[in-house]
Amino acid sequence: MIRQAVKMTTSRYGASAFDSRGQAQPIIAAQDNGSTSFKTYMLWGLVGTISLGTLVYLGWKFVGNKISDQESKGSLSNEDPAYYAKQFKIGFDNNNWYGSDMNVIREAMIAIPSKDFFNKVADSYRRQYHKSLFQELEAKLKSTEYQEMQAIYKVKPQKTGGKNAAPIYDPYALATRIHAAVNYETMGLFWGTDLEAIKQVVREVPDQTTWDDVKSAYSAKYSLSMVEDIESDVSDFDYDLHEELAKKNIVA
């Protein structure tokens, strides 16, 4: 077997090889491993980043669930902010029916004793459900429902207990609640009456002086007679305002 000698030459056109017969033979240049190494580095870097992000997310989720579970343990006692946070959530969910259960939300808001306590409820809501209670109220409620909640919140004292723990006397807040109830939105398209909201205001009015102040505030704010506005929306068959007020010796 005869081996062919191969002679290497270099020209301005690059390297070439000739066999013993003088015929040119192609030379396969060695591949550049630099590009491959860079791609491998980028691939592993991407895998590492995704893995780290996944671990961080799972860790955050685990810690968040632990905090939520711990916070929800207080939701059975009506002295704990977690209880009221849970009530708001129940009202918002409304058993998956359309809209929110305003009776549940209203009762929770009324029962909260002060603005400071409400802030604690909001903190508990965030820990349990990872959402802002303030934003949830604005997003989940109709505009008239939200106005009612604002009016209820407005008259609460700043702190619970002490000499300044009594609700702030504000007939305009009660007038606002009556007006929101009379002009209640139904399914975001039509107008109706929130009868329960009206009843709740009447329950909270203690005497004739307060009722007269609320009527004056209503007239000043909306240029309407409050009693006539209520009676134009609510028939005696649904609710006798005069009879309800008479139980407290109040004349409408």
Buried (B, 14 or more C-beta within 10 A) or exposed (E): EEEEEEEEEEEEEEEBEBEEEEEEEEEEEEEEEEEEEEEEEEEEEEEEEEEEEEEEEEEEEEEEEEBBEEBBEBBEEEEBBBBBBBBBBBBBEBEEEEBBBBEBBBBBBBEBBBBBBBBBBBBBBBBBBEEEBEEBBEEBBBEBBBBBBBBBBBBBBEEBEEEEEEBEEBBBBBBBBBBBBBBBBEEEEEEBBBBEBBBBBBEBBEEEEBBBBBBBBBBEBBEEEBBEBBBEBBEEEEBBBEEBBEEBEBEB
